[in-house]
Amino acid sequence: MIRRENLVPGGELKGHELESQFSEQIEENRDEQVKTIIRAIGQAGSRETLNLIWQNNLEFTELPEVNEAFRKAAAKYPKQLKK
């Protein structure tokens, strides 16, 4: 949503303030996505589920908090040896 304070008289947008507003919204959205991913990791009931979460969220897997959540969750489900 464009805030009224980002408009100048005549209805023009203040570019730098608008850019700042959108970058804040993107950052807030990203933070929420990270929290949701970590919550899903904690609720995963199998290694297969963890793998699916990992594969569907590759852009977040390099974040330390996400990587740590995966590491801890994976420890609960050791890899099975192939026979």
C-alpha positions in Angstrom: 0.0 0.0 0.0 1.3 3.4 -0.9 1.3 5.8 2.1 -0.2 9.2 1.7 3.0 10.8 3.0 4.9 9.4 0.0 2.9 11.6 -2.3 3.9 15.2 -3.1 1.3 17.9 -4.1 0.0 17.0 -7.5 -0.1 13.3 -6.8 3.5 12.5 -7.6 5.3 9.8 -5.7 8.4 10.6 -3.7 10.7 8.0 -5.2 13.3 7.6 -2.4 10.7 7.3 0.3 8.6 4.9 -1.7 11.7 2.7 -2.4 12.5 2.7 1.3 8.9 1.7 2.2 8.9 -1.2 -0.2 12.3 -2.4 0.9 11.0 -2.4 4.5 8.0 -4.4 3.4 10.1 -6.9 1.5 12.4 -7.3 4.5 9.4 -7.9 6.9 8.0 -10.4 4.4 11.4 -12.2 4.2 11.6 -12.3 8.0 8.1 -13.9 8.1 9.1 -16.4 5.5 12.2 -17.4 7.5 10.1 -17.8 10.7 7.6 -20.0 8.7 10.3 -22.2 7.3 12.0 -22.7 10.7 8.6 -23.6 12.2 8.0 -26.1 9.3 11.4 -27.6 9.9 10.6 -28.1 13.6 7.3 -29.8 12.7 8.7 -32.1 10.0 7.9 -35.7 10.9 10.5 -37.4 8.7 13.7 -36.9 6.8 11.7 -36.9 3.5 9.7 -34.0 4.7 12.9 -32.1 5.7 14.2 -32.8 2.2 11.1 -31.4 0.6 11.3 -28.3 2.8 15.0 -27.9 1.8 14.3 -28.3 -1.9 11.4 -25.9 -1.9 13.3 -23.1 0.0 16.8 -23.2 -1.5 17.1 -19.4 -1.4 16.9 -19.5 2.4 19.2 -22.5 3.1 22.3 -20.4 3.4 20.9 -18.3 6.2 22.6 -19.4 9.5 19.3 -19.7 11.4 17.6 -21.8 8.7 20.7 -24.0 8.2 21.0 -24.6 12.0 17.3 -25.6 12.2 17.8 -28.1 9.4 20.9 -29.5 11.1 19.1 -30.0 14.4 16.0 -31.5 12.8 18.1 -33.8 10.6 19.9 -35.2 13.7 16.5 -36.6 14.7 16.2 -38.6 11.5 19.6 -40.2 10.7 20.2 -41.3 7.1 19.3 -44.9 6.5 22.1 -47.0 5.1 21.3 -48.5 1.7 21.5 -52.3 1.5 
